[in-house]
Amino acid sequence: MTKTLSLGYSPCPNDTYIFYALTHNKVTIPEHTIVERLEDVETLNQLALNGLLDLTKISYHAFGHLRDHYALLHSGGALGRGCGPMVIAPVPTDMESLRGKRIAVPGKLTTANLLLQLYGTGYEELLILPFDQIMPALKRGEAEAGVIIHESRFTYRQAGFHEVVDLGAWWEEESGLPIPLGGILARRDLGAETIQSIDQAIRASLEYARQHPREPRTYIKNHAQELDDKVIDAHIDLYVNDFSLDLGEEGINAVETLLARAEARGLIPASRLPIFLG
């Protein structure tokens, strides 16, 4: 009997590119069908916290709160170098000047906010907004600075904003590791065999997109914030890489290091379970 699995991911080009084949019957999971749900990353975080998704893209910050109920998959995530969140402001400033000031973030449980908190203390006055509303809010003067992700990384200068710090570059210098942004989780109660099949299918979905790079384009554009092909290509090139196929040893080390540092700072609860199932 076929079972339905709910799969949540963002409308951003890297996710729609990766999951196109899986959600358009180009790749299948034996004895399972997929029903996708596209939401911004913080909505996905909250849905997972309430156990409402079988599979989901997640911020690694949120994963720190979900380890007892969800296991990490090896494929499908966003991890790399030169692709981290950035703090921007309407006027030139520095991080020291922003202590105690209001900072817009794309969700309390996003990795963007986790990196902001790991950067230092004094950045707890937050304005929580969907990622695509951060720059408009800064223009309206609702916050002194904002942490941007996704396509905003490619458009903030044209919109008149100034970089304060690249949190991804800071993490890479601080840890020597790539930055874990988001991973794919599966409910632990699905069992190791099903989770392995899902992991293999997600890898196959990405491989299909790489073999047919133009085929997912209409689907990607139906959901993207920016429709310019150059922006879409830059987004996919930046966030989809070999770590998306398989985290590998270096990727796993990066995830475990991020979670350990967050746990040590009391930003996430402790967990005794391994991040993978089986």
C-alpha positions as CSV (number, residue, x, y, z in Angstrom):
1,M,0.0,0.0,0.0
2,T,1.4,3.4,-1.0
3,K,2.0,5.9,1.8
4,T,2.0,9.6,1.5
5,L,4.9,11.7,2.8
6,S,4.7,15.4,3.4
7,L,7.8,17.3,2.2
8,G,8.5,20.9,3.1
9,Y,11.0,23.2,1.4
10,S,11.5,26.8,0.6
11,P,10.4,28.5,-2.7
12,C,14.1,29.5,-3.3
13,P,15.8,28.4,-6.4
14,N,18.2,26.0,-4.7
15,D,15.3,24.0,-3.2
16,T,13.0,24.0,-6.2
17,Y,16.0,23.0,-8.3
18,I,16.9,20.1,-6.0
19,F,13.4,18.8,-5.4
20,Y,11.9,19.3,-8.9
21,A,12.5,15.7,-10.1
22,L,11.2,14.2,-6.8
23,T,8.0,16.2,-6.9
24,H,7.4,15.8,-10.6
25,N,7.6,12.0,-10.7
26,K,11.0,12.0,-12.4
27,V,12.3,10.2,-9.3
28,T,10.3,8.1,-7.0
29,I,10.5,6.6,-3.5
30,P,9.3,2.9,-3.5
31,E,5.9,2.5,-1.9
32,H,5.6,6.2,-1.2
33,T,4.3,9.4,-2.8
34,I,5.4,12.9,-2.0
35,V,3.1,15.9,-1.3
36,E,5.2,19.1,-1.3
37,R,4.6,22.2,0.8
38,L,6.6,25.3,0.0
39,E,7.0,27.8,2.8
40,D,9.7,30.3,4.0
41,V,12.3,28.7,6.2
42,E,10.9,30.0,9.5
43,T,7.5,28.6,8.7
44,L,9.1,25.3,8.0
45,N,11.0,25.5,11.3
46,Q,7.7,26.0,13.2
47,L,5.9,23.3,11.3
48,A,8.6,20.8,12.2
49,L,8.6,21.9,15.8
50,N,4.9,20.9,15.8
51,G,5.6,17.6,14.1
52,L,3.5,18.5,11.1
53,L,6.0,17.4,8.3
54,D,7.4,14.0,7.6
55,L,10.4,15.5,5.7
56,T,11.5,19.0,5.6
57,K,14.2,21.5,4.8
58,I,15.2,23.0,8.1
59,S,17.6,25.6,9.5
60,Y,20.4,23.9,11.4
61,H,19.5,26.2,14.3
62,A,16.0,24.6,14.4
63,F,17.6,21.2,14.0
64,G,19.2,21.8,17.4
65,H,15.7,21.9,18.9
66,L,14.5,18.9,16.9
67,R,17.2,16.2,17.3
68,D,15.0,14.0,19.5
69,H,12.3,13.7,16.9
70,Y,14.0,14.2,13.5
71,A,17.1,12.7,11.9
72,L,19.4,14.5,9.4
73,L,19.7,13.2,5.9
74,H,23.0,13.2,4.0
75,S,21.6,14.8,0.8
76,G,19.6,17.9,-0.2
77,G,20.9,20.5,2.2
78,A,22.7,23.8,1.8
79,L,26.2,24.0,3.2
80,G,29.3,25.5,1.7
81,R,31.7,28.4,1.6
82,G,31.1,32.0,0.6
83,C,27.3,31.5,1.0
84,G,26.5,32.6,4.6
85,P,24.0,35.2,5.8
86,M,25.1,38.9,5.9
87,V,24.4,41.7,8.2
88,I,23.5,44.9,6.2
89,A,22.4,48.4,7.1
90,P,21.0,51.5,5.4
91,V,24.1,53.5,6.4
92,P,27.7,52.4,7.0
93,T,28.2,51.1,10.5
94,D,29.9,48.3,12.5
95,M,28.8,45.4,14.7
96,E,29.9,47.1,17.9
97,S,27.6,50.0,17.1
98,L,24.7,47.6,16.6
99,R,24.8,46.1,20.2
100,G,21.5,46.8,21.8
101,K,19.9,48.0,18.5
102,R,17.0,46.3,16.7
103,I,18.2,43.9,14.0
104,A,15.8,42.3,11.6
105,V,16.3,38.5,11.1
106,P,14.5,36.0,8.8
107,G,13.3,33.9,11.8
108,K,14.2,33.3,15.4
109,L,15.3,29.7,14.6
110,T,17.2,30.4,11.4
111,T,20.9,29.7,11.1
112,A,21.2,33.3,10.3
113,N,20.1,34.3,13.7
114,L,22.1,31.5,15.4
115,L,25.3,32.9,13.7
116,L,24.4,36.4,14.8
117,Q,24.1,35.2,18.4
118,L,27.3,33.2,18.2
119,Y,29.1,36.2,16.8
120,G,28.7,37.9,20.2
121,T,26.3,39.2,22.8
122,G,24.1,42.3,22.6
123,Y,22.2,41.3,19.5
124,E,19.0,40.0,21.1
125,E,16.7,42.9,20.1
126,L,15.2,41.2,17.1
127,L,12.6,42.0,14.5
128,I,11.3,38.7,13.1
129,L,10.3,39.0,9.4
130,P,10.1,36.8,6.3
131,F,13.4,37.0,4.5
132,D,12.0,38.9,1.6
133,Q,10.6,41.6,3.9
134,I,13.9,42.5,5.6
135,M,15.2,45.1,3.1
136,P,11.8,46.8,2.8
137,A,11.6,47.0,6.6
138,L,15.0,48.6,6.7
139,K,14.0,51.2,4.1
140,R,11.0,52.1,6.4
141,G,13.4,52.5,9.4
142,E,11.9,49.6,11.4
143,A,15.3,48.3,12.3
144,E,18.9,49.6,12.3
145,A,20.2,46.5,10.5
146,G,19.1,43.2,9.0
147,V,20.5,39.7,8.4
148,I,19.8,38.8,4.8
149,I,19.8,35.3,3.1
150,H,18.9,33.8,-0.2
151,E,18.5,36.1,-3.3
152,S,18.9,39.2,-1.2
153,R,22.7,38.5,-1.0
154,F,22.8,39.3,-4.7
155,T,20.6,42.4,-4.7
156,Y,21.3,44.4,-1.5
157,R,23.9,46.7,-3.0
158,Q,21.6,47.7,-5.9
159,A,19.0,48.4,-3.3
160,G,21.3,50.9,-1.6
161,F,22.4,48.9,1.5
162,H,25.9,48.5,3.1
163,E,27.5,45.3,4.3
164,V,28.3,45.3,8.0
165,V,29.7,41.8,8.3
166,D,29.5,38.6,6.4
167,L,28.5,36.1,9.1
168,G,29.4,33.1,6.8
169,A,32.9,34.4,6.2
170,W,33.3,35.1,10.0
171,W,32.2,31.4,10.7
172,E,34.7,30.1,8.1
173,E,37.5,32.1,9.6
174,E,36.5,31.2,13.2
175,S,36.0,27.5,12.6
176,G,37.9,26.6,9.5
177,L,34.8,24.8,8.3
178,P,32.1,25.4,5.7
179,I,28.9,27.0,7.0
180,P,25.9,24.7,7.6
181,L,22.8,26.7,6.6
182,G,20.0,24.2,6.1
183,G,19.6,20.5,6.1
184,I,16.9,18.0,5.2
185,L,15.3,16.1,8.1
186,A,13.1,13.0,8.3
187,R,10.9,12.0,11.2
188,R,12.8,9.3,13.2
189,D,9.7,7.2,13.5
190,L,9.8,6.6,9.7
191,G,12.5,4.1,10.4
192,A,16.0,3.6,9.1
193,E,15.1,1.7,5.9
194,T,12.5,4.3,4.7
195,I,14.9,7.2,5.6
196,Q,17.7,5.6,3.6
197,S,15.3,5.3,0.5
198,I,14.3,8.9,0.9
199,D,18.0,10.0,1.1
200,Q,18.8,8.1,-2.0
201,A,15.8,9.6,-3.8
202,I,16.8,13.2,-2.9
203,R,20.3,12.6,-4.2
204,A,18.8,11.2,-7.4
205,S,16.6,14.2,-7.7
206,L,19.5,16.6,-7.6
207,E,21.5,14.4,-10.1
208,Y,18.5,14.6,-12.4
209,A,18.4,18.4,-12.2
210,R,22.1,18.5,-13.0
211,Q,21.6,16.3,-16.0
212,H,18.6,18.3,-17.2
213,P,19.5,21.9,-16.0
214,R,16.9,23.7,-18.1
215,E,13.9,21.5,-17.4
216,P,13.2,22.7,-13.8
217,R,13.4,26.4,-14.9
218,T,9.7,27.1,-15.2
219,Y,9.0,25.5,-11.8
220,I,11.8,27.5,-10.3
221,K,10.5,30.8,-11.7
222,N,7.0,30.1,-10.6
223,H,8.2,30.4,-7.0
224,A,11.3,32.6,-7.1
225,Q,11.5,36.1,-5.6
226,E,13.9,37.2,-8.4
227,L,13.1,36.2,-12.0
228,D,16.3,37.3,-13.6
229,D,18.0,34.2,-15.0
230,K,21.5,35.4,-13.9
231,V,20.3,35.8,-10.3
232,I,18.7,32.4,-10.4
233,D,21.8,30.8,-11.8
234,A,24.0,32.6,-9.3
235,H,21.7,31.4,-6.5
236,I,21.8,27.8,-7.5
237,D,25.6,27.9,-8.2
238,L,26.2,29.3,-4.7
239,Y,23.8,27.1,-2.6
240,V,23.8,23.8,-4.5
241,N,27.2,22.0,-4.5
242,D,28.8,18.6,-3.7
243,F,27.7,19.0,-0.1
244,S,24.1,19.0,-1.4
245,L,24.7,15.5,-2.9
246,D,26.4,14.2,0.3
247,L,27.5,16.1,3.4
248,G,30.6,13.9,3.6
249,E,33.1,14.0,6.5
250,E,33.8,17.7,6.3
251,G,30.1,18.6,6.1
252,I,29.2,16.4,9.1
253,N,32.1,18.0,11.1
254,A,30.7,21.4,10.3
255,V,27.2,20.5,11.4
256,E,28.4,18.9,14.6
257,T,30.7,21.8,15.4
258,L,27.9,24.4,14.9
259,L,25.5,22.4,17.1
260,A,28.2,21.9,19.8
261,R,29.0,25.6,20.0
262,A,25.3,26.5,20.1
263,E,24.8,23.9,22.9
264,A,27.7,25.3,24.8
265,R,26.2,28.8,24.7
266,G,22.8,27.5,25.8
267,L,21.2,28.5,22.5
268,I,19.9,25.0,21.9
269,P,19.0,22.1,24.2
270,A,21.4,19.2,24.7
271,S,20.6,15.9,23.0
272,R,22.2,12.4,23.4
273,L,20.9,11.1,20.1
274,P,23.2,10.9,17.0
275,I,22.3,13.3,14.2
276,F,21.7,10.5,11.7
277,L,19.5,7.4,12.2
278,G,21.3,4.2,11.9
